[in-house]
Amino acid sequence: MTSLRWLAITFVAIALITGTLSDRPRQTPPLMLGGYRVIAADFHVHSFPLSWATLAPWDLVLEAERQDLDAIAITGHNNIWTAEVGRRFSQWIGGPTVLIGEEVVTPTHHLLALGINQTVSWRLPTVEAIDEIHRQNGVAIAAHPMAQYRESYNAVAMSKLDGSEVLHPIAYVRPRAYLQFQDFYARLNKAAVGDSDFHGLGTLGICRTYVFSRDNSPDAILEALRAGRTVVYDRDGRSFGNPDLIRLTQQDPAFQARLEMDRAPLPGPALPRFFESGALVILSRLAGLAGLLMLILFA
């Protein structure tokens, strides 16, 4: 029995080693367009614990790198401490830019607070919450603004918002919600944002924002959001954002090549492709399954 246990552990070790060796992030050179660096970003990402998510902050950083994202905002539900952990880890390994963020979750609306340094209370009325975000030099983005959230965004709140999510994974399964996102964005006419609202299932960056920024620093990305220098593409080629920048992206072969790559993101944790090309990938998964099965049967 002891020998079987050691064999199972060996299989698991082989799976971990070969899986690590086979899994490499896509590495694309920085893309410059119109005098700006184009930053591929996902500003709505959740981490374990406290946000009903499965990945730790450091895992989010590694997955963002794997999905060829230049920047993410870790947006805990009414907290920012997981974002702080993720930012420090990313700085340590030289990973993507991590913005400190929070999803301010209330019974009447959800609001993304990006670039903040203190938690924004969910008890604040919408206008006061946006003012608090701005007091911290942050950016306020309406999160998945479906019809049931509209009453919270009165004329004053709309004038203070910096942008809204016009693309979200819900759009691909609920066409009516997608129309509601588009309607809200058309009325707001500020920064267009595409986010994955990643909780550990699906794929990080499946919806993303192209930010036209001076560089990849948090301050430069926030400044670009305030100025509305963003472009969002859905998988059918529909575009949202700054019209001049959209024209630039449509005419630039390098951007179009990047867009084609980003439209087919690597499979996420919940969507594995078992028979991906590569012997190491197949060996890793077969060894992992064999090792776990043996541990269950003989442990």
C-alpha positions in Angstrom: 0.0 0.0 0.0 2.9 2.4 0.8 4.4 1.8 -2.6 1.1 2.7 -4.3 0.9 5.9 -2.3 4.4 6.9 -3.3 3.5 6.1 -6.9 0.4 8.3 -6.7 2.5 11.2 -5.2 5.0 10.7 -8.0 2.2 11.0 -10.6 1.0 14.2 -9.0 4.5 15.6 -8.9 4.9 14.8 -12.6 1.6 16.6 -13.3 2.7 19.7 -11.5 6.2 19.9 -13.0 5.1 19.2 -16.6 2.1 21.5 -16.3 4.2 24.3 -15.1 6.8 23.8 -17.9 4.1 23.7 -20.6 2.0 26.7 -19.5 3.6 29.9 -20.7 1.9 33.2 -21.0 1.6 34.8 -24.4 4.2 37.5 -24.8 3.4 40.3 -27.2 5.5 43.5 -27.5 4.0 46.8 -26.3 1.7 48.3 -28.9 1.9 52.0 -29.7 -0.8 53.8 -31.5 -1.7 57.5 -32.0 1.2 58.4 -29.7 -0.2 56.3 -26.8 0.6 52.9 -25.4 -2.4 50.5 -25.9 -3.1 48.8 -22.6 -5.2 45.7 -22.6 -7.1 45.8 -19.3 -9.7 44.1 -17.2 -11.0 46.4 -14.5 -13.5 44.1 -12.8 -11.7 41.0 -11.2 -12.5 39.3 -8.0 -10.3 37.3 -5.6 -10.6 34.7 -2.8 -11.6 35.3 -0.1 -14.6 37.6 0.6 -15.7 38.1 -3.0 -17.2 34.7 -3.9 -14.1 33.8 -6.0 -11.8 30.9 -6.3 -8.4 32.4 -7.1 -6.1 34.1 -4.6 -4.7 37.6 -5.5 -1.4 36.2 -6.6 -3.1 33.6 -8.8 -5.1 36.4 -10.4 -1.8 38.2 -11.3 -0.4 35.0 -12.9 -3.7 34.3 -14.8 -3.8 37.9 -16.1 -0.2 37.5 -17.3 -1.2 34.2 -19.0 -4.1 35.9 -20.7 -1.8 38.7 -22.1 -3.4 41.5 -20.0 -1.3 44.5 -19.3 -3.4 45.7 -16.4 -6.1 44.5 -14.0 -8.1 46.0 -11.2 -8.8 43.7 -8.3 -12.2 44.8 -7.1 -13.2 43.1 -3.9 -16.8 43.3 -2.7 -16.7 46.3 -0.4 -13.0 45.7 0.4 -9.6 46.6 -1.0 -7.2 44.4 0.9 -7.0 41.6 -1.7 -6.1 44.2 -4.3 -3.3 45.4 -2.1 -1.9 41.9 -1.8 -2.2 41.4 -5.6 -0.5 44.6 -6.4 2.5 43.9 -4.1 2.9 40.4 -5.6 2.7 41.7 -9.2 5.3 44.4 -8.4 7.6 41.7 -6.9 7.5 39.5 -10.0 7.3 42.3 -12.6 3.8 41.3 -13.6 0.9 43.4 -15.0 -0.1 46.7 -13.5 -2.6 46.1 -10.7 -5.0 48.9 -9.7 -6.4 49.0 -6.2 -10.1 48.7 -6.7 -13.4 47.9 -5.0 -16.8 46.9 -6.2 -19.1 48.9 -4.1 -22.0 46.5 -3.8 -25.4 47.9 -2.6 -29.0 46.7 -2.9 -29.6 49.3 -5.6 -26.5 49.4 -7.8 -22.9 48.2 -8.2 -20.1 50.7 -8.7 -16.4 50.1 -9.5 -14.0 52.3 -7.6 -10.6 52.2 -9.3 -7.4 53.7 -8.0 -8.5 54.3 -4.5 -6.6 53.8 -1.2 -9.5 53.4 1.3 -12.7 51.4 1.2 -15.7 53.3 0.0 -18.8 52.7 2.2 -21.6 50.8 0.5 -24.0 52.8 2.7 -23.3 56.1 0.9 -25.8 57.4 -1.6 -24.6 57.0 -5.2 -23.6 60.6 -5.7 -21.7 60.7 -2.4 -19.9 57.4 -3.2 -18.7 58.8 -6.5 -17.6 62.0 -4.7 -15.6 59.9 -2.3 -14.0 58.0 -5.1 -12.9 61.2 -6.7 -11.7 62.6 -3.4 -9.3 59.7 -3.4 -8.2 60.5 -6.9 -10.0 57.4 -8.2 -12.2 56.7 -11.1 -15.9 55.7 -10.8 -17.3 53.2 -13.3 -20.9 51.9 -13.4 -20.7 48.1 -13.2 -23.0 46.0 -15.4 -25.7 48.8 -15.4 -28.8 46.8 -16.1 -32.3 48.3 -15.9 -32.8 47.5 -12.2 -29.9 49.7 -11.3 -31.0 52.8 -13.2 -32.9 54.6 -10.5 -29.6 55.0 -8.5 -28.0 56.8 -11.4 -29.9 60.1 -11.5 -28.8 63.1 -13.6 -26.3 64.3 -11.0 -24.7 60.8 -10.6 -24.5 60.4 -14.4 -22.7 63.7 -14.7 -20.1 62.6 -12.1 -19.5 59.0 -13.4 -16.3 58.5 -15.4 -17.5 55.6 -17.5 -19.6 52.5 -17.6 -19.3 48.8 -18.5 -20.7 48.5 -22.0 -19.4 44.9 -22.4 -19.7 42.2 -19.8 -20.0 38.4 -20.1 -23.8 38.7 -19.3 -24.1 40.3 -22.8 -23.3 37.0 -24.5 -26.1 35.1 -22.7 -28.7 37.8 -22.1 -29.1 39.9 -25.2 -31.6 42.2 -23.5 -29.0 43.0 -20.8 -26.5 43.9 -23.6 -29.0 46.4 -25.0 -29.4 47.9 -21.6 -25.6 48.3 -21.3 -25.5 50.0 -24.7 -28.4 52.3 -23.8 -26.7 53.4 -20.5 -23.4 54.0 -22.3 -25.1 56.1 -25.0 -26.7 58.3 -22.4 -23.5 58.6 -20.4 -21.2 59.2 -23.3 -18.0 58.8 -21.3 -15.3 56.1 -21.1 -16.4 52.7 -22.6 -15.3 49.8 -20.4 -15.3 46.0 -21.1 -14.8 43.7 -18.1 -15.0 40.0 -17.3 -16.3 40.3 -13.7 -14.1 37.3 -13.1 -14.8 35.2 -10.1 -12.7 32.1 -10.9 -15.0 30.5 -13.4 -14.9 31.4 -17.1 -12.0 33.3 -18.5 -10.2 36.3 -17.2 -10.2 39.0 -19.8 -12.8 37.5 -22.0 -14.2 41.1 -22.1 -11.5 43.7 -22.0 -10.8 47.4 -22.4 -8.1 48.9 -24.6 -6.8 52.0 -22.8 -4.8 54.6 -24.7 -2.3 55.6 -22.0 0.9 57.5 -21.7 2.5 54.4 -20.1 1.4 51.4 -18.0 1.5 53.1 -14.6 -1.7 53.3 -12.5 -1.8 57.1 -12.7 -1.5 57.1 -16.5 -4.2 54.5 -16.9 -6.5 56.4 -14.5 -5.9 59.6 -16.4 -6.7 57.9 -19.7 -10.0 56.6 -18.2 -11.0 60.1 -17.1 -10.2 61.4 -20.5 -12.3 58.7 -22.2 -9.4 57.3 -24.2 -10.8 53.7 -24.4 -12.0 51.3 -27.0 -14.0 48.1 -26.5 -14.7 45.4 -29.1 -17.1 42.6 -28.6 -16.5 39.2 -30.3 -18.7 40.1 -33.2 -16.6 43.2 -34.1 -18.9 45.8 -32.6 -16.9 48.7 -31.2 -17.5 51.3 -28.5 -15.5 54.2 -27.2 -13.6 57.2 -28.6 -14.5 57.5 -32.3 -11.1 58.8 -33.3 -9.3 55.9 -31.5 -11.7 53.4 -33.0 -10.8 54.6 -36.5 -7.1 54.3 -35.6 -7.6 50.7 -34.4 -9.5 49.7 -37.5 -6.7 51.0 -39.8 -3.8 49.6 -37.8 -2.7 46.0 -38.8 -0.8 45.5 -35.5 -3.8 46.3 -33.4 -6.1 44.1 -35.5 -3.6 41.2 -35.1 -3.7 41.8 -31.3 -7.5 41.9 -31.4 -7.7 38.6 -33.1 -5.4 37.0 -30.5 -7.5 38.5 -27.7 -10.8 37.3 -29.1 -9.6 33.7 -28.5 -8.3 33.9 -24.9 -6.6 30.9 -23.4 -9.1 28.6 -21.6 -9.8 29.6 -18.1 -9.7 27.3 -15.0 -13.3 26.1 -15.6 -12.9 25.6 -19.4 -10.0 23.2 -20.0 -9.3 21.8 -23.4 -8.0 18.4 -22.5 -6.3 17.5 -25.8 -4.5 20.8 -26.4 -1.5 20.5 -28.7 1.7 19.6 -26.8 2.9 16.4 -25.2 3.6 18.1 -21.9 0.1 19.3 -21.5 -1.4 15.9 -22.2 1.2 14.2 -19.9 0.5 16.7 -17.1 -3.3 16.1 -17.2 -3.1 12.3 -17.5 -0.5 12.1 -14.7 -2.6 14.4 -12.5 -5.8 12.3 -13.0 -3.9 9.1 -12.4 -2.3 10.4 -9.3 -5.5 11.9 -7.8 -7.4 8.7 -8.5 -4.8 6.5 -6.8 -4.7 8.8 -3.8 -8.5 8.6 -3.5 -8.5 4.8 -3.8 -5.4 3.9 -1.7 -4.8 6.8 0.7 
